[in-house]
């Protein structure tokens, strides 16, 4: 799958959030890296068609996203958000089942493969034995892992992860990292947004560094994660105090 953003600007209420972004996603794991508020999440929402650009064009496999309806797009792209959801009363199984919505018929009935796909997804994230538990009893880390399970059942070629390790402990950060790595290894294309430089360095094939809504650097990890670029992107005065490893 190819994703291309051509001269994208997003400026709600005349405030420029993304400015003239040209992005071509052609690597296995691509990362949008930058400070909080730099525009990373906005780019993810633009690619997912949650919001629309003020100007410019977005193409998915050479097709303008404007001409792709929501149901069709949900069979191509899954978006693992960091947004909180009201899930009172839903079981783990029911939550993951929501990811099969694009495949339901006009009566809202899942296709014949759905049960197998849902259970395989829950096995992948080691939650199959807890499928009848309520979602609201899960920890933050477990909830993030469950979001990944829901994305898996959409059976898409591209998965977007918005700050996938935000507020996670070390154990769950490693679990999420391994899940993302294995998804890519299985053939999924991945886009990650994160402020975590070390996390990006471990996983990424290609990085776009973003500052104040603009792409300021891009390239493979060893070329883009230099001390100079990191200091610029994160506006650091003393690089060595932050425990960051440059390439």
N, C-alpha and C positions, 0 to 999 in steps of 0.2 A: 504493500500500500504506500502511495505517495501523498504527502500533504504539503501544500504550497500556499504561503501567504504572500500576496503581492501588494506592496505599498499600503499596508494596513494602518489606519489611524482610527483611534477610538477616543472621542472627546464628548462625553455626556455633559450637558450644561456648560459647554465651551471649555471645560477643563480637560486638557490633553493628558490622557492616561497611557495611551500607546501612540507613538509617532513614527509614521513611515516605516513600518516593520516589513522587511523582506526576509522570509524564512522558507527554507526548503528542507523538509524532513526526509532524510534518505538513509539514516543509520538505524541500527537495532535499538539502542537506548539513547535517546536525545534528552538533554537536560536544559531547562530554563533556570539559570542560576542568578541570584541577586538578593539584595536586601528585601526585607518586608516592605511592601508598598511600592515596589519597583515596577509592577505591571505583570508579573509572572502569572498570577491567577487569572487576570483579565485575558491573557493570551490563551489560556486553557479553556476559558468559557467561550471565547470567540471560535476556537476550533470545534468545540462541542455544540455550537449554535445556540448556546444559552443566551448569549447577547449577540447583537449584530454590529459590524464595524460602521463607523461614520463614513469611511471611504476605503477603497481598496477591495480586493477580491480574495476569496479563500477557495482553494480547489482540493477536492478529495479524489484521488485517482483521476485527475484531469477534468473532473466534473465540478462546476461551480456549486458551492454549498447552498447557494440560494435556490438551486433547483433540486435539492435533495430534501424530501419530507422527513419529518421527525422519526417516523417508524423505520424508514429506510436507513437513516443515519444511525439509529440505535442498533442496527445489525452490522454496522461498520466500526463504530467507536463506542467505547465505554469510558465513563468519566468517574473516577474514584475521588470524590470531593472530601474536603475537611469540614464541610458545613454540618451542623447538628441537625438531626431530624427528630420529629415527634413520632416515636415508635411504640408508644404505650400499648401493650396488649399483643404485640406481634411476637410469634416464635421465631427462632433462628431459621427454621425451614421456610416459614412464610416470608421472611425478609428476603432471603436469597431468591425465592420464587418470583419476587417482583421483577427480577432481571429478565425473566422470560416473557415479559409483557409484549415485546415486539413480535413474538411468535404465536400469540393467542389468536384464535379465530374471532369472528364477529360476535360470538356469544361470550367471549371472555374465557374460553376454555383453552388450556395449554395443549400443545401438540403432543404426540405419543412419546417423543424422546425426552420430554421435559423432566420427568421424575428421575431418569437415569442421569441426566446432565446435572441436575441439582445435587443429587447424592454424590456424584463424582467430585463436584466442586467442594462440597463439605468435607469429603475425605481428603482432598488436596490440602485444605487448611486445618485439618485435624479437629473439626467440629461436628463430625457426623454423629458421634455418640451423645451430643448435646442438642440435637436438632429440635427437640420439643421444649427446650428452655426458653424463657422470655428474653427478648433482646435487651430490655431495659436493665437486666441483671448483669450485663457484660461490663467489663472494665473498658477503659478507653483504648487500650492496646488490642483487646479482643474484638472491639467494635471495628477498628480499622481493618483487622484481618477479615472480619465478616464482610466488610464493604468490598474487599478484593474477591471474595467468594461470589458475591452478587455480580460483579463485573465479569467473572469467568463464565457464568451461565448465559451471558449475552452472546457468546460464541462469535466474538469480533476479532478483527485483525490488528486493531490499535487500541491500547489502553492508556488513558491519561491518569497520572497520579499527582494530585495537588498536595504538596507538603506531606508526603506519606508517612514521615516519621515525627511529625510535630507532636510534642508532648508525650512521646513514647519513652518507656524505660529502655535500658540497653538490651534486655532479652527480646522484647517485642520489636525493637529496631532491627535486630539481627534476623528475626523471623520474616519481617516485611522485606528486608533486603534480599534474603534468599528466595522468597516467593517471586519478587520482581525479576531476579536473575534467571530463575527457572522458567518463568513465563516467556522471557525473551529467547531462551535456549530452545523452547518448544516451537518457536516461530512467530510469536507475537511481537509487533512493533510497540515500543514503549516511549512515552513522553513523560518526563518528571519535571515538576516545578519544586524547587527547594532553595533555602538560604544556606543549607549545610554544605560547605565546601568539601569536607572530607567524604561525606556520603556521595556527593556528585563524582568525586574523583574515583571512588571505588567502583561505581556502577556504569558510568557514562562511556559511550563511544564518541559522542560529539556534544559540545556545550555551546549554548548561546548565553553570554553574560549580559544582563539587563540592568540598566541604571536609568531611573527617572523616565521609564517608558520607552527607552531606545536600546536597540542592540548595539553594544559598544565593542564587543569582541565575540568571535566565534571560531571554532576549530576543534580538532581532536584534543584530548585531555592534556597531553604533554606540551602542546603548543599554546594553549589558551590559559591554563592555570599557572601562570607565572606570578612571581611576587609582585611585579609591577602592575599587572592587570588586576590582581586581587585588591591591592591597596587602592587603586582607582575605583573599582566597582563598589567596594565596601567603605570607601572614604576613611581609611585607617591611618592613624598617626604612627602607631608602633605595631607593626606586623607581628613581631616575635612574641607579643604578650597574649596572643589569641589561640595558641596551640594548633595553628593551621599548617598543613604540609603542602607547600607548592611543588610543582613538577620540576 
